[in-house]
Amino acid sequence: MTKPAEAPPEFSRLLAVNRLGEAAEIREITATAEERAALARRFELLALDRLEANLRIERLPGKNLIRLSGRFSAEVTQACVVSLEPVVSQVQAEISQLYTLDPEISAPREHVIDVAADDPPEAIGRGGLDLGEVVAQNLAMALDPYPRSPQAKVAATAQTEAEPVATGPFAMLSALKRR
């Protein structure tokens, strides 16, 4: 049985890292309408009206490492978690990540997690470094997980001391018995 081919990312901008010189490269990338629509489906957005990034890619001297840094901005429309009304927001975030051409560097031998330490460099795939996918992943992390419309109201659930509410598996049976 053959392994199914992996679908390409919705927003792909491949950079051939073997062509990187010693000078840093600046790349400005913008998602097309089709790419934004596909990313909106992937991230369950109502709309993604704008996605652009300004990135700097540089090879670190004397090392087999590449630093990707920059900033992206987007205009997204999400569904309010209370009312499901559209919530439009501007998302902006910095990107800073190290990549390696050496797979041994990116695969730590120990499984100890140090939250204070920097993230280890990520391995670069055979096709190169996909700048679009890096931006898309950073957008996903920057999205508001609980978007809320300013008009949305949550019903008050506070109970008074005079009316204790029974909970548990037998609360409903107890209420039926009192009738």
C-alpha positions in Angstrom: 0.0 0.0 0.0 1.4 3.4 -0.9 1.4 6.4 1.4 -1.0 9.1 0.2 0.7 12.3 -0.9 0.5 15.1 1.6 -1.5 18.1 0.4 0.6 21.3 -0.1 0.1 24.1 2.3 -2.6 26.6 1.4 -0.2 29.5 1.5 3.2 28.4 0.3 6.3 30.5 -0.5 9.3 28.2 -0.7 12.7 29.6 -0.2 15.7 27.6 -1.5 18.0 28.0 1.4 21.0 26.5 -0.5 20.9 29.7 -2.5 21.2 32.0 0.5 24.3 34.1 0.5 26.0 35.7 3.4 23.8 38.8 3.1 20.4 38.7 4.7 17.4 38.6 2.3 14.2 40.5 2.8 11.0 39.0 1.6 7.5 40.6 1.5 4.8 38.1 1.0 1.0 38.6 0.6 -1.6 35.9 0.5 -3.9 35.9 -2.6 -7.7 35.8 -2.2 -7.7 32.0 -2.9 -5.0 31.4 -0.3 -6.8 33.5 2.3 -10.1 31.6 1.6 -8.3 28.3 2.1 -6.6 29.5 5.3 -10.0 30.7 6.6 -11.4 27.2 6.2 -8.3 25.6 7.8 -8.5 27.9 10.9 -12.4 28.0 11.0 -12.6 31.7 10.4 -15.5 33.5 8.9 -13.1 35.5 6.7 -9.4 36.3 6.3 -9.4 39.6 4.4 -5.7 40.4 4.6 -2.5 38.5 5.3 0.9 39.9 4.7 4.4 39.6 6.1 7.7 41.3 6.0 10.5 38.7 6.7 14.2 38.8 7.1 16.2 35.5 6.4 19.8 35.3 7.2 22.4 32.5 7.5 24.3 32.7 10.8 28.0 32.9 10.2 30.0 29.8 11.1 26.9 27.7 11.8 24.5 25.6 9.8 21.7 27.8 11.1 19.2 30.2 9.5 17.4 32.9 11.4 13.9 33.9 10.2 12.6 37.1 11.7 10.0 39.7 10.9 6.4 40.7 11.4 3.0 39.7 9.9 -0.4 41.4 10.0 -3.8 40.1 9.1 -7.5 41.1 9.2 -9.6 38.3 10.4 -13.3 37.7 11.1 -14.2 35.1 13.7 -17.5 34.0 15.1 -18.3 35.4 18.6 -18.2 32.5 21.2 -21.4 33.8 22.8 -23.7 35.1 20.0 -21.9 33.8 16.9 -22.0 37.3 15.5 -19.0 38.2 13.3 -16.0 39.7 15.2 -13.5 41.6 13.0 -10.0 42.1 14.4 -6.5 43.1 13.4 -3.8 40.5 14.2 -0.2 41.5 14.3 2.8 39.6 15.7 6.5 39.2 15.5 8.1 36.1 14.1 11.5 34.8 15.3 12.6 31.3 14.6 15.9 29.4 14.0 16.1 26.7 11.4 18.9 24.1 10.7 20.1 22.3 7.7 21.5 19.6 10.1 18.8 17.2 11.2 20.9 16.0 14.2 20.6 19.5 15.7 16.8 19.7 15.6 16.3 16.2 17.1 17.2 16.4 20.8 18.3 13.2 22.3 16.8 14.0 25.7 13.2 14.6 26.4 13.7 17.1 29.2 11.7 20.3 28.7 13.2 23.5 29.9 10.5 26.3 29.6 13.2 29.0 30.1 15.4 27.8 27.3 15.1 28.9 23.7 13.3 26.6 21.3 15.6 24.3 19.4 16.1 25.0 15.7 13.6 23.4 13.4 14.7 21.2 10.5 14.3 22.5 7.0 12.5 20.2 4.6 13.8 19.0 1.3 11.9 21.6 -0.6 13.4 24.4 1.4 11.9 26.8 4.0 8.2 27.5 3.4 7.8 31.1 4.5 4.1 31.1 3.8 3.5 28.1 6.1 5.6 29.8 8.8 3.4 32.8 8.6 0.2 30.7 8.6 1.3 28.8 11.7 2.1 32.0 13.5 -1.3 33.5 12.5 -3.0 30.4 14.0 -1.1 30.9 17.3 -2.0 34.6 17.4 -5.7 34.2 16.8 -8.1 35.0 19.7 -9.3 31.6 21.0 -12.5 33.1 22.4 -13.5 36.1 20.2 -16.3 38.0 21.7 -18.6 40.7 20.2 -18.8 43.9 22.4 -22.7 43.4 22.3 -22.6 39.8 23.5 -24.0 39.3 26.9 -23.7 36.2 29.1 -26.7 35.3 31.2 -26.0 35.6 34.9 -25.7 32.3 36.6 -25.2 33.4 40.1 -27.4 31.6 42.6 -28.8 33.1 45.8 -28.4 31.7 49.2 -32.1 31.2 49.5 -32.2 28.8 46.6 -29.5 26.2 46.8 -29.2 24.2 43.7 -28.8 20.5 44.0 -26.3 18.9 41.7 -25.2 15.4 41.1 -26.8 12.3 39.6 -29.7 12.2 42.0 -30.7 15.9 42.0 -33.3 15.4 39.3 -34.9 12.4 41.2 -35.0 14.4 44.4 -36.8 17.2 42.6 -39.4 14.7 41.2 -39.9 13.3 44.7 -40.8 16.7 46.2 -43.7 17.2 43.7 
